[in-house]
Amino acid sequence: MSLIPVLPLYLQLNREYFQNSLLEKGVPRVSVRWSDGRMRTTAGMYKTKTNFFGVKTSEIILSKPVLEFLPKKALMSTLCHEMIHAWVDLVLKVDESHGSNFQKRMAEINSFQSDFQVTVRHSFPLTKKIPKWVATCPSCKRRFPYRRIVKGAACRNCCNDFFGGRWDKKCLLIYKPFSSVCSNYF
């Protein structure tokens, strides 16, 4: 499924399962958008912030990398999950994550329909990001994948075994680009 506009889905779910409680004077109480591509391990997120004047804004962010190529029911499940968070926060005015209010509403929605199932945790396939760097310990020759070079990083095992758990420059990791060692890495 390619990326589709999510506001119509939000309005549909709000009408069907939240009695339009996530609208105020016809306007969504929560903004809904696709992520910019950085959310790679979670399908969606509900977040709020309060500005300097005490005005609270709420937002649902849906993961482009996770949901883009999955069926529409994965998107509906994720959006509905995040809308339950919004409902608990904005309508019930309760501060909880996946507590009893969330669980009860999730069970009600799942019992109303069979098009999709709302769950606490998703099991969607995640694309693994290939590390840019492989760090090697000069002492034990163990290799560790890294996305970026971390200055001063040392092999924890060697620091523990040879230096009483203290950092020592003899254990500093040596970085090489992943592409140059990938054939030997796995």
N, C-alpha and C positions, 0 to 999 in steps of 0.2 A: 504494500500500500504506500503510495507516495504521500507526502505531507498534504493534509487537507485542513481547511479552516476549522478551528476548534470551537469558536464561539457558538456556532449553531448547535454543536453537540452539547456544549455546556447548557445552553438554553433548553434543549430537549430533556436532558437529564434533570435539570432543575425543575422543570414542569412535571415530569413523570415521578420523581422520587423525593423531591424536597419541597413540594407544594409552593413553588416559586419563592421560597424563603431566602434564596440567595440573590434576589433582585430587590432593589430599593427604588421605588418610583419608576419602574421599568428599566432600570440600569443595573447591570451586574455589579454585585458587591465585591466581586473578585475579578481581577484581570487574569486572562488566560493567554499563554503564549508558548511557542516552541522554544526550546533551548537554543543557544548559539552553537551547539555541537560539542561542548565540553562535558556534559553530563553523560558518562559512559557506563556507570555501574548501577544507577537507579533510574527507574522509568519515569518518575515524576516527583514533584516536590511542592508542598504548600508552605508559603512563608509570609510572614507579616513584618511590618516595620512601622514605627511611630516616629513622625517627624518632630522637628523642634517645637511646633505648636501643639503637639499632642494628638495630631490626626493620624489615625491608624489606617494603613493601606494593606491590602491582602493580594496575593498573587499565586497562581498555579503555573508551574513551569513543567512542560512535558519534554522528555528527552528525545531529541531528534535522532541521535545515533541508535538508541535502543528500540524505539517504536517505528521508525520510518519504514522498515520493510516487513513488519509484522501485520497480521490481519487486523481489521477494524475492531474486532472484539477485544484485542489487547489494549488498544487505545481507549475504548469505552471503559474497560475495567480500571485502567490507571486513572483516567479522568474522574470517574465516579469515586474511586478511593480518595483522591485529593479533595474532591468536593465534600466528602464526609468530614475530612479534617476541617474544611472551611465551615461547614454546618455546625460542628461541635464548637468551634471557636466563636463564630459570629452570631449564631442563633442561640445556642445553649449557653454561650459565654463561660465555657468550662475549659480549663487548661489541662489537656491530656493528650497523649500520643495515640496509642491504640488501646485505650482503656475501655471500660464497660459501655460508655455511650457510643463510642466508635463501633465496638463489636456488635451491639444491639442493632444499630442502623445498618451495618453491613449485612447482618443476617436477614433483616427485613427486606432489603433491596434484593438480595440473592433469592429470597423466597417469592418475590413478586414476578420474577422473569427468569428465562433460561438462555437468553442471548449471550450473556457473558457472566462471569463470576468475579465478584470483588473479593480480593484476598488481602491479607496483611503484608505478605511478601510475594514478590513476583518470581517466576521461574523462567523468564524470557532469556533466550540465548544472548550472551554478551560477547562482543568482539574483543579479542585480546589485543592490546596495543603492544607492538614489538618495542622492546627497550632500545634506546639509542646507544647505550654504553654497557659494557661488561667490565666489571671491576674484579681484579684478581689479587688475592693476598699473596705477597711475595714469600711468606713463610710456608703456609699450608697448601697453597695453590688452589684454594676454593675460589669459585666464581660466583658473582652476584650480579643480577640484572639491575640497571639503573636507567631512569629516564633523563637524568641530568647528572653532571659531575658534582659531587659533594666534596668541597675542600675539607681536608682534615679527617675524612672518614677512614676508619681503621677496622680491621677484622676483629669482631667482638670475641670470637672463639680464641684467637691467638692472644689477645690482650688478657682474657680471663686465664688462659692456661699458663702463659709465660710471664705475665706482669701483674699478677694479683688483681686483675680486673681493671687496672689503670691503663689509660691510653698511652701508647708508645709509638714513636715514629717508625720503628722497625716493622710495625703492622699496617702502615699506610697502604691503602688500596691503590693499585695501578689500573688506570682506565684505558680501554681501547674501544674504538667504535664497534658496535654490535655486528655490523656487516663484515668486519674483518675477522671475527672469531665465531660467527654464527654456525659455521659448518662443524666446529668442534664443541659448540656450547651444549647441544642436546644429546 
